[in-house]
Amino acid sequence: MKFTKMQGCGNDYVYVNGFTEMIPQEKKPEIVRKLSDRHFGIGGDGVIFINPSAEADFEMEMYNADGSRSQMCGNGIRCVAKFVYDKGLTDSGKITVISGGSVKYLDLTVEKDETDPGDRGHVTKVRVNMGAPVLTPALIPVKASGERAVDEPIVVDGREYRMTCVSMGNPHAVIFTSGVKDLDLTQIGPSFENHERFPERVNTEFVEVLDESNVFMRVWERGTGETLACGTGCCATAVACILNGLTGNQVTVKLLGGELEIQWNREENLVYMTGPAVTVFEGEVQI
C-alpha cells in the first residue's frame, strides 16, 4: 500500500489515497493500529483515508492511533487539502471536504515558482471554515445541567477544575490553568478522557492565557494521547477563551508543534482556522 506521511504543527498522520488503494473496511482498524505504531510501524497520531464523495469534493475518513474513528481533525483536513492539490486530484484553490457527515470549506494558499510558467505550485497554508461551535451539552456530549457548560466545575482525581465544553465536530473540554508546560498529561489526560461526564470520551485542552490575543495550549486527545497540536482543539480553545472573556475574537494558539490562527466570527457564528500543511515523506508498506 502506498502512503504519504504529513503533518500540521507536528500533528502527524499517515495519508492513504482511497481512490487507488482499496482497503476492506473491516480491516482498517487493525491496519491503522499497525501503521500508527511509532516503533513497529510508520508512526503517527492516526491514519486518514482520502476518498471520493458524493456530498463534497473529497471525503476525509479519519482514524485515531488506537483504531477508533474520529469525526474531525483540523490539522488533518489541512493536510488533505495539500495532498489533493499537490497530487493533481484538484486544480482548484477552493475545495470542500466531508468528514463525519459534516462538510468543511477550505481555501488553499498555493506557492508557485514565478520563473517557471508551467509550475502549478504546491500548497503551503490552508484556511478552513470549521463551522459553528456546538455549545449544547447533550450535543457535545457532556453531562451538564445548564444550557452551556462554561466555566463549569469538574472533579478529576480528587481535584476540582473549571471546564468549558465545546464540540467542533468532536468533543472538547477546555481547562484554563497556570503552569501548563509543567503538567503531567500522561497522568491526568486519561482521567479526563475517560471521565464519566463524557459519554463518548473527550479531548482535553490545558490552556494558559498569555494576553488578549495569544494563548499557550497542550492537548490530550482521546484515542491517541498527547499530541503536538490539535486543530479542532485550537478552535474549541479560542471559543472557550472568548466565552470566558479572556481574549478577543481572533486568537493565536501556541502549541508544542507550532501556531494556529483562529477567528470566531460572531456575526456568522463560524470559526475559521488557518495554519500550515507539510509533506514529510512518502513510501510503500506491506499490509
Secondary structure, DSSP 8 states (H G I E B T S, - for coil): -EEEEEEETTEEEEEEETTT----GGGHHHHHHHHH-TTTSS--SEEEEEE--SSSSEEEEEEETTS-EES--HHHHHHHHHHHHHTTS---SEEEEEETTEEEEEEEEEE--TT-TT---EEEEEEEE----B--GGGTT---SSSS-SSEEEEETTEEEEEEEEESSSEEEEEE-S-GGG--HHHHHHHHHT-TT-TT--EEEEEEEEETTEEEEEEEETTTEEES--HHHHHHHHHHHHHTTSS-SEEEEEETTEEEEEEEETTTTEEEEEEE-EEEEEEE---
